[in-house]
Amino acid sequence: MNNIKTIIFDLGGVYFTPGSFLAIEKIREIYDIKNEKLLREIFSDKPNSEGNLLRRGLMTIDEFEEKLFSKLEINKKEKKHTRYIWFGSYCIHYGIEELIKVLKKEYRLLIFSGNVRERIEYLDKKSDFLKYFDDTIFSFDYQKNKDDIEFYEELIEHIECEPSEAILIDDEKKNIKIARSLGFKGIHYYYTEKLIEDLKNYDIFVNI
């Protein structure tokens, strides 16, 4: 029998849809961006990309947008539009909020996310989702992201149990692989109904 005490959720791609992918397509079309590869690189999570620096809190959202407009030759008057095109492209996955409400009754729930401070503020104002979680570990608070094992070691300080008693739910296999190397359980998220089925492997049964 699995003695799970803590369940850890990624945000973009798990709680919310992966909005950056949709935002990139919207920005490319709206502003007729020819260099799609450069656009994707700016928003990417690759080491030292603008997107990565922003998520680690090493670049402000204003500095990120300056780079975006400069490299892609977007009119700076469009600044407020690109920000909210990006943030507004995230939607709650079907059923995930109901699942979390049920899990919260029995388990410690955490967020572990490479994210942008202003986006979290925007989404919480829009969806009021932070109230469901007992703790949050955001990249911008620790200047580390999910490509850095030290970020997972920081997570260990927050789970209040052994890693073997915690499950990380993430839509990226590489992140689950790192977590498992440190002793965590891991579930690769596809969609909420499958997550409910996968939780049964850890003796967690949910009816919603």
Secondary structure, DSSP 8 states (H G I E B T S, - for coil): -----EEEE-TBTTTB--HHHHHHHHHHHHTT-S-HHHHHHHHS-STTSHHHHHHTTSS-HHHHHHHHHHHHT--GGGHHHHHHHHHTT--B-TTHHHHHHHHTTTSEEEEEE---HHHHHHHHHHH--GGG-SEEEEHHHHT--TT-HHHHHHHHTTSSS-GGGEEEEES-HHHHHHHHHTT-EEEE-S-HHHHHHHHGGGT-----
